[in-house]
Amino acid sequence: MLSRRRKRQAEREASLAQTQAIIEKRALQVFGSPLQTTPETVVKTELWWCQHYQWLKDIGYLLRSRYAPGWVPSWQGNNKYWAECEDSQVPTLTHVMDATRMVDGLAVTLKLMRKSRHPYEIEIGRLFSTEPLASDPANHCVPIHDVLDVPDNDDQAILVMPLLRPFNDPRFDTCGEVLDFFRQLFVGLRFIHQQHVAHRDCMDLNIMMDATQFIDPFHPQKRNMRRDFKGRARYVTRTQRPPRYIFIDFGISRRYEADNVAPLEEPIWGGDKTVPEFQKSHEPRNPFQTDVYYLGNMIRNEFLLTKNGFEFMETLVKDMVQDDPAKRPTMDEVVGRFDHILQNISSWKLRSRVIDQEDGNITGLYRGVTHWTRRISYIVRRVSAIPTP
């Protein structure tokens, strides 16, 4: 068991290092300078946002005070600790920034992108953000509120999207919450495929959560803090107020003609570097089959290999990640098989606690006691064991 934990820890560290390398590469591509994170001064990777602060404000989007002209750190000249000040927070992704939509105070995410590098991202984003698809309950694609053409660079645009957070932050409480997560993703990816779109990068980092229903307004860069940085952001469980899960980042996605049911594309690497059909061949592949692998591999890594109690998903996930793409189920088949799985799971199992394999005895005992308290309350109040937004 210890060796397995060390192996997973090494894999996570390698994944984090790989992600950091991707971030630094994107910083160079977008801004032409390396990533820096010194909070006392606005660094090179933040300058673009400073230079466009007034333009964004003029069209209705307000950046944080850190990027305003003449910004002076709020901790200078007093005894404040810089890490406890809101304006010390530097974004992790240099091409992604948070802002406030001034007309209604909505917290939004701004994504700076190059049209020449991702020529289909705006088109596909607008497709899923336009009626009748926008209001379809099966649509789990990130909505595009607006597309801003950058005035001093014809190749740049900004996508305005909701402020989201990682799907697993905070952690899942019950098995039923996780199964709702799976259900939303399966239905959502099937919906994407039904519109003849292949995502081509639907790995863990591109699956987010709209948590506005069960978490206080939180700070975009330090999610455990309130948006105003005056205390921690409180939250309830997903069972009490179910969230909606969202696919993001359609930068390498493609849309095909309706009669092209089995398109072939040359391999393109997304965030998950383990795709079997890409390892030893540059042969064109069906991207819909690769999407199925991405989603299955996310479930395998995030749940089957790290948490107890999801053995009932092993057969389906094993089929989704088969080495031979042609043997993987379609998303229609995945949804059908998953519905059958749900029919055979007891309410007792659905309300059981999600147990992380790395939880220690004391931590597990504490979480077990608090979980049982909530569980009894849910049963008495007849709260659904599978929360649905």
Backbone hydrogen bonds, N-H to C=O, Kabsch-Sander energy under -0.5 kcal/mol:
donor,donor_aa,acceptor,acceptor_aa,energy
5,R,1,M,-2.2
6,R,2,L,-2.5
7,K,3,S,-2.3
8,R,4,R,-2.5
9,Q,5,R,-2.7
10,A,6,R,-2.6
11,E,7,K,-2.3
12,R,8,R,-2.6
13,E,9,Q,-2.5
14,A,10,A,-2.4
15,S,11,E,-2.3
16,L,12,R,-2.8
17,A,13,E,-2.3
18,Q,14,A,-2.2
19,T,15,S,-2.6
20,Q,16,L,-2.6
21,A,17,A,-2.1
22,I,18,Q,-2.1
23,I,19,T,-2.5
24,E,20,Q,-2.5
25,K,21,A,-2.2
26,R,22,I,-2.6
27,A,23,I,-2.2
28,L,24,E,-1.9
29,Q,25,K,-2.2
30,V,26,R,-2.8
31,F,27,A,-2.7
32,G,27,A,-0.7
32,G,28,L,-1.2
33,S,27,A,-0.8
41,T,38,T,-0.5
46,E,43,V,-1.8
47,L,43,V,-0.9
47,L,44,K,-0.9
48,W,44,K,-0.5
49,W,46,E,-0.6
50,C,46,E,-1.7
51,Q,47,L,-3.0
52,H,48,W,-1.0
53,Y,50,C,-1.3
56,L,52,H,-2.4
57,K,53,Y,-2.3
58,D,54,Q,-2.7
59,I,55,W,-1.4
60,G,57,K,-1.4
61,Y,56,L,-3.2
62,L,100,T,-2.8
63,L,61,Y,-0.6
67,Y,64,R,-2.1
68,A,65,S,-1.7
71,W,68,A,-1.5
76,Q,73,P,-1.5
78,N,75,W,-1.0
82,W,80,K,-0.5
84,E,81,Y,-2.0
85,C,82,W,-1.8
88,S,85,C,-1.7
89,Q,86,E,-1.5
90,V,88,S,-0.5
94,T,92,T,-0.6
96,V,93,L,-1.4
97,M,110,L,-3.0
99,A,108,V,-2.1
100,T,62,L,-2.2
101,R,106,L,-3.3
102,M,60,G,-2.4
102,M,100,T,-0.7
104,D,101,R,-1.0
105,G,101,R,-2.4
106,L,101,R,-0.7
108,V,99,A,-2.8
109,T,161,M,-3.3
110,L,97,M,-4.1
111,K,109,T,-0.5
111,K,159,L,-2.2
112,L,95,H,-3.1
112,L,110,L,-0.6
113,M,111,K,-0.5
113,M,157,A,-2.8
115,K,113,M,-0.5
115,K,155,D,-3.0
118,H,114,R,-2.1
121,E,118,H,-1.1
124,I,120,Y,-2.7
125,G,121,E,-2.3
126,R,122,I,-2.6
127,L,123,E,-1.9
128,F,124,I,-1.8
129,S,125,G,-0.7
130,T,127,L,-0.9
133,L,130,T,-0.9
134,A,130,T,-1.4
136,D,133,L,-1.4
139,N,136,D,-2.2
140,H,138,A,-0.8
142,V,247,F,-2.3
145,H,143,P,-0.8
145,H,160,V,-2.7
146,D,160,V,-1.0
148,L,158,I,-3.0
149,D,147,V,-0.6
150,V,148,L,-0.5
150,V,156,Q,-1.5
153,N,150,V,-1.3
156,Q,153,N,-1.5
157,A,113,M,-2.1
158,I,148,L,-2.6
159,L,111,K,-2.4
160,V,146,D,-2.8
160,V,158,I,-0.5
161,M,109,T,-2.8
161,M,159,L,-0.6
163,L,107,A,-1.1
164,L,162,P,-0.7
165,R,209,M,-1.8
167,F,207,I,-1.2
169,D,166,P,-1.6
175,C,352,S,-2.1
176,G,350,L,-3.1
178,V,174,T,-1.5
179,L,175,C,-2.3
180,D,176,G,-1.9
181,F,177,E,-1.8
182,F,178,V,-2.6
183,R,179,L,-2.7
184,Q,180,D,-2.6
185,L,181,F,-2.1
186,F,182,F,-2.9
187,V,183,R,-2.7
188,G,184,Q,-2.5
189,L,185,L,-2.9
190,R,186,F,-2.1
191,F,187,V,-2.2
192,I,188,G,-2.1
193,H,189,L,-2.4
194,Q,190,R,-2.3
195,Q,191,F,-1.0
195,Q,192,I,-0.8
196,H,193,H,-2.0
197,V,192,I,-1.8
198,A,254,R,-2.6
199,H,197,V,-0.5
203,M,201,D,-2.0
206,N,203,M,-1.5
207,I,204,D,-1.6
208,M,206,N,-0.5
208,M,246,I,-3.2
209,M,165,R,-2.2
210,D,244,R,-3.2
211,A,209,M,-1.0
214,F,211,A,-1.2
215,I,211,A,-1.3
216,D,234,R,-2.8
219,H,222,K,-0.7
219,H,225,M,-2.7
225,M,222,K,-2.1
226,R,231,G,-3.2
227,R,217,P,-2.3
229,F,226,R,-1.8
233,A,224,N,-1.9
234,R,232,R,-0.6
236,V,214,F,-2.0
241,R,237,T,-1.9
244,R,210,D,-1.2
246,I,208,M,-2.6
247,F,140,H,-3.4
248,I,206,N,-2.4
253,S,250,F,-0.9
254,R,198,A,-1.8
256,Y,196,H,-2.9
260,N,257,E,-1.9
261,V,259,D,-1.3
265,E,285,R,-2.9
273,K,271,G,-0.7
275,V,272,D,-0.5
278,F,275,V,-1.4
279,Q,275,V,-0.6
279,Q,276,P,-1.2
285,R,265,E,-3.3
289,Q,286,N,-0.6
290,T,286,N,-1.3
291,D,287,P,-2.1
292,V,288,F,-1.5
293,Y,289,Q,-1.5
294,Y,290,T,-2.5
295,L,291,D,-2.3
296,G,292,V,-2.3
297,N,293,Y,-3.2
298,M,294,Y,-2.0
299,I,295,L,-1.9
300,R,296,G,-2.3
301,N,297,N,-2.6
302,E,298,M,-2.8
303,F,299,I,-1.8
304,L,299,I,-1.8
305,L,300,R,-2.3
307,K,303,F,-2.4
308,N,355,I,-2.5
313,M,310,F,-2.0
314,E,311,E,-1.6
317,V,313,M,-2.6
318,K,314,E,-2.7
319,D,315,T,-1.8
320,M,316,L,-1.9
321,V,317,V,-1.5
322,Q,319,D,-1.1
327,K,324,D,-1.7
328,R,325,P,-1.5
334,V,330,T,-2.3
335,V,331,M,-2.4
336,G,332,D,-2.0
337,R,333,E,-2.6
338,F,334,V,-2.5
339,D,335,V,-2.3
340,H,336,G,-1.6
341,I,337,R,-1.9
342,L,338,F,-2.4
343,Q,339,D,-1.4
344,N,340,H,-0.6
344,N,341,I,-1.4
345,I,342,L,-1.5
350,L,346,S,-2.2
351,R,347,S,-1.8
352,S,349,K,-1.4
354,V,173,D,-1.9
355,I,308,N,-0.7
355,I,353,R,-0.6
356,D,354,V,-0.6
357,Q,306,T,-2.8
359,D,356,D,-1.9
364,G,360,G,-2.9
365,L,361,N,-2.3
366,Y,362,I,-2.4
367,R,363,T,-2.7
368,G,364,G,-2.2
369,V,365,L,-2.2
370,T,366,Y,-2.2
371,H,367,R,-2.2
372,W,368,G,-2.3
373,T,369,V,-1.8
374,R,370,T,-1.9
375,R,371,H,-3.0
376,I,372,W,-2.4
377,S,373,T,-1.5
378,Y,374,R,-2.6
379,I,375,R,-2.2
380,V,376,I,-2.5
381,R,377,S,-2.3
382,R,379,I,-0.9
383,V,378,Y,-2.7
